[in-house]
Amino acid sequence: MPSPMETNVTQPDAVRTALRKAFARLGNRGASAALLIPDPVARVFILPFETLPRRRDEALPLLRWRLKKSVPFDVEETVISWMRQSGRLDNLEVVVAIARDRIIREYEEILQGLDVHVDVVMSSTLATLPLLEETGSTLLVRMSGKTLTTAIVQGQNLCVYRSSEMTSESGSLDPQAMLEEIFPAVAYYQDTFGGSISHARLAGFGEHSELFCAALGAEMKVEASPLADSPEGRRLESGAKSLIKQDMDALVGWMMNGAA
């Protein structure tokens, strides 16, 4: 039950049993792992800064102060990760992901006793971004359960990130509802960056991908395709393409990122 506030793993024993079986097949005892968590767990912000200290102990209080009124929980009880990027006018921007410490520990505790060490925790859509083109501007529309996440990247820069809860999963979702949800993100990008979207990629729509791609392409006058059929996706080996079609795009993106 993905949530930034409430209990996420409602049946921890069942999850632990499933993982134990999976790890037994892998045979990787003592291995390190990456936790790719649902998007609703972490809030993602793109913040402009004139300057930000390089030392973590100096930067962290500044980031918590900036985010204090932007999240629905106490910023002192959170885990925060961030990376720098060059903004539209070569100014400093900081991409920040923040989540409640208690919620992250809930996921980590599932792996306790399974002889696996968690090295990285990352939201699923951020892990997916390496699958996008580095030319032009790319709109990613990604469904996971009832969560629709919109991200726009330009080159290697994240320009827009928006995640919302929809009324239904992709199988029952009206394409118009998808369009209405992503319009504010696209409008913000066009107003702020003064450009248009070069291409659009969709993930998590399963057998309904063609319908949603057609609606998005017709409305925005842009080339739209499932992530697995994008130029980056077509260069992948068949096993990786199969994983994307099974809604494991975050895993493939993480592996493309060097899994490091």
Secondary structure, 3 states (H helix, E strand, C coil): CCCCCCCCCCCHHHHHHHHHHHHHHHCCCCCEEEEEECHHHCEEEEEEECCCCCCHHHHHHHHHHHHCCCCCCCHHHEEEEEEEEECCCCCEEEEEEEEEHHHHHHHHHHCCCCCCEEEEEEEHHHHHHHHCCCCCEEEEEEEECCEEEEEEEECCEEEEEEEEECCCCHHHCCHHHHHHHHHHHHHHHHHHHCCCCCEEEEECCHHHHHHHHHHHHHHHCCEEEEHHHCHHHHCCCHHHHHHHHCCCHHHHHHHHCCCC
